Amino acid sequence: MLFLEQMAKNQVFIVALVSWFVAQTLKVIYTLIKDKKLNLYRFVGSGGMPSSHSSLVMGLSTAVGLKSGWDSIPYAIALSFALIIMYDASGVRRAVGKQAIILNKIIEDRHHHKPIGEQRLKELIGHTPFEVFAGAILGIIIANLMI
């Protein structure tokens, strides 16, 4: 119980959570506007606009920089962590999503000829560079508003 009480008082952790929460909420709103239907799965799903991964890690690293100083070791660690996460979101995870689209098409085409028992792969996994950038900016803004 003491751990939870202390975490609830940790401003840096709260900034990271709020950054994630706002980004996930914006995904639901963005999908509602774009597709004209409410998709609550977008609140917990990965991929999409804006990147909640980027928002969380940039909110975290910005909060660490504001609290510890821009020349501190904790800020250097947090920023390095953020850059790796954002690179992964727009690089590796995006490539996996593109591969899933192709594999799903192959599975779909095969279904017309011969039934196979494969399930569709999740296609919305990674982010475009713009989605990552938007998430990063969102995290920076939230950290500056909260710290």
N, C-alpha and C positions, 0 to 999 in steps of 0.2 A: 504494500500500500504506500509506503514511503517513496518508493521509486516512481509510482504514478503521480504522486503529489509533486515531486521534484520536476518531473517531465512537464507537468502542466504549467510550471513556472518558468520553464526554459524558453525564452523569447525566440531564440534561433530555431528551435524545433517547431514552435508554433508557427513561425513564418513559413517554414518548409511545408507544414501541413495545410496551412491556409492557401499557399501558392498552388499546391496540388488540387485542393478542393475547388478553388476558383476556376482553374483550367478545366477540370472535369465537368464542372457545371456549364462552362462556356461551350464545351463540346456538345452537350445536350441541346443548348440553345441554338448553336450553329446548325446542328442536324435538323432541328425543328424548322428553322427558317429555310434551309436548303431543300430538304425533302418534304416539307409540309406535313410531317408526322412526328409524334413524340416517341423517341427511342431511348428509354431509360437505361438500356444496356450501355449506351455511350458513356454513362457516368462511371462505370467500372471497366469498360473496355480500353484496350491500348490502341495507339495510332490515332490519327485525326488531328483536327485543328482546335486549339493550339496544343502543342506537346506538353502534357502534364509532367513528364519526366524532366524536360528542360525547365519548366516553371519551378518544380520542386528544387532541383539542384542549383539553379541560379538564385532562387530565393534564399536557399541555405547559404550558398557561398557569399552572397551580398550581405546577408545578415551577419555572417562571421566577419567579413571585412569591416562592416560598420561597428561591430562590437570590439573586435580584437585589433583592428588596424589593417590597412592595405598592405603593409610590409611584414605582417606577422606570419609565422609558420602555419598556424591553423588556417589562415586565409589561403595560403599557397596550396595546402592540402585540399581544401574544399573546392577551390577553383580547378585544380587538376582533376579531381573527381568529376566535377561538372562537365569539363571539356570531354572527358572520356565517355560519359553518359550521352552527351549530345552527339558526339561523333557516331557512337553506336546506334542511336535512334535514327539518324539520317543516313547512315551507311549500311551497316550489317543488317539491322532489322528491316530496313526498307527493301534491301535486296531479297531477304527471305519472303517478304510480302509479294514481291514481283514473281518470285519462283512459285509461290502458292497459287497465284493467278494462272500461271501456265500449267501447273500440275492439275488444277481443278478443271481446266479446259480439256486436258487429255482424258481425265476421268469421265467428264461429261460426254466427250466424243465416243469413248469406249462403251458407255452405257447404251448408245444407240445400236451398237453391234453385238455386244456380249455383256451380260450383267457382271459387275464386279462389286465386291463388298466394301469398297473404300469410302470413307467419309470425306466430305469437302474439308479442305484446309482453311484455316483462318487467313484471310488476305490482308486485312487492315492491321498490320503489326508495327511498321515503322512510320517514319515521318518524312515529308519533303523538307528541304532546307528552310523554306519559309515557315513551316509549322514549328520547327525547332527554334528558329529566330523569334517567332511570336511568343512561344512559351518562355524563352529566356527573358525577353523584355518584360513579360507579365511578372515573372518571379522577381526581377530587379525592382519593378515598380512597387510590388507588394512589400518587399523587404524595406524599401525606403519609406513607405507609409506606416509600417508597423514598428520600426526601430527608432 
